[in-house]
Amino acid sequence: MPRWLEAMLGERFFSSCMIHETSKKKEKNIFCLDCCSSFCPQCLSPHRPHRLLQVRRYVYHDVLRVDDLEKLIDCSSVQSYTTNNAKVVFLNERPRGRQFRSSGNACLSCHRSLQEPFFFCSLSCKVRELGRSEVGLWRELRECEHLPLPSSCELEEGQPLTPDSVLDPAIAATSTSSVGAVTPPLSAVGMEAISQRKKKRSSRPRVIRTARPDVSNRPRKRSAPVRAPLF
């Protein structure tokens, strides 16, 4: 795994910068691939010649723009979301309130419900799954020598997502406006690893639940009448 990728997945973004604690924009939301560290916008000047990524946030979850991340690693198998005219993907796996295994399409790493044709819910899930085979992970990486920050930021801190955005595919499984167009599949090595995982999951027996019969409309059996004694 590249050093910058391991550092970015383990980084804690949006924490306060110790140098600019009194500044208005003190949250560390910029990651330098060359220095493998995060910093706030006030510390940007010495890092401008380096490769940079801006991390966005929504409801305490870090996201990255697909246009920026695609220059470093293939994101076609990670489910994307459209917000403010920009496609984003989640950086890390999101916690779930209860354990639930969907019978439909789900993330191969954390089993969160997904829309077709995606295989992972976040970048960390893809790296974790393909990281078991170093060849599969390196096939997904791309060479990038120049990666400046975008001139415009569509998703700033504290700005809510647009109504067309989708955060949980289980809530809007039939929505197609929030998800981008169908993307090309993974590389041959990645597809082979994914197909093996899906075969193991499909071989597990499924429990079919049958509905309980409705007994409210059944005729009741009448008991024998009881007559009063004769005096």
Secondary structure, DSSP 8 states (H G I E B T S, - for coil): --HHHHHHHT--TT-B-SSSTTSSS-B--EEETTTTEEE-GGG-GGGTTS-EEE-EEETTEEEEEHHHHTTTB--TTB--EEETTEEEEESS----SS----SSSB-TTT--B--TT--BSBHHHHHHHHTTSHHHHHHHB---S-----SS-SS-TT----TT--S-TTT-TT--SSS--------HHHHHHHHHHHHHHHTS-----------TTS-------------
